[in-house]
């Protein structure tokens, strides 16, 4: 019986029709997450920001943090210094007992110092593969491990502002020609 809601349970109501003052009073009482649920706005699994906050230069990023990293890289080094969404093959497709299995890919957020050649990403000795991370899920952890095993290099995770500053310094050291002309 615990799965059923009783009549009068406030979680079953939608408050989007109420006025702004009433909604603010409800927000103050319940908190932001419960308010969003009641106001008809869906809260996703990872609480992703609205699309408007994630669009930069006509590109829709997966997160607000990823768009922040992009803006910083463009401001420091210019748009030509890196590639967006490079694709790395982790395992080619194959057939087993008559059933076809598709290839497995890892799509990073940014590639600094590499090239994209006919849908395959080519890494150079000083390439930096960057992933802007807010939440590390199990699929990402597995693909990161497979990437490191196949390509012999780590993925540079940028989780905080300090990580971003460290990345900018690392790029300046390893790619001096990538400096933006001011």
C-alpha positions, 0 to 999 in steps of 0.5 A: 500500500505504500506505493499509493498516494492518498487523496490530499497528498501535495505531491499529486498536484501541479502548481503551474496554474498558481500566481507568482507569489503563491509559487514563491511561497511554495518554493520557500517551503518545499525547496527547489527540487520538489518545487520544480517537480510540482511546477511541471518542470521535469528534473532530469537524472543529472539535473542538466541546465536548460538548452539556452544556457548550454548553447555557445557559437551555435553548438549545444553542449551536454552541460553548462560546465562543458560550455564554460570549458569551451568558452575558456579554451576559445578565449585562450587559444582560439577555435582552431586550436582544438577539435570538438567531439572527437570519436575514438574506436574502442573496439571494432564491430564483429560477428559472433555465432552469426550475430553482428555486434556494432563497434564501440566508440568513445566520444571525448569533449575536446581534442587538443593537438590531434587531427580528425582523418576520415571519421577516425581521430589521429593522436599525436605524441603531445595530444591532450584528450579532454572531458569536462565532467560533472558526474562520472557514471559507470559507462564513462569509467569503462570507456575511459579504461578501454581508451587508456588501454587501446591508445596508451594515454589518459583522458584529462578530466576537467571537473573544477575551475582549478582543473581548467586552469591547470589544463590551460597551463598544460596546453601552454607548455606542451603546445606553445604554437597554440597561443592566441594572438592578442 
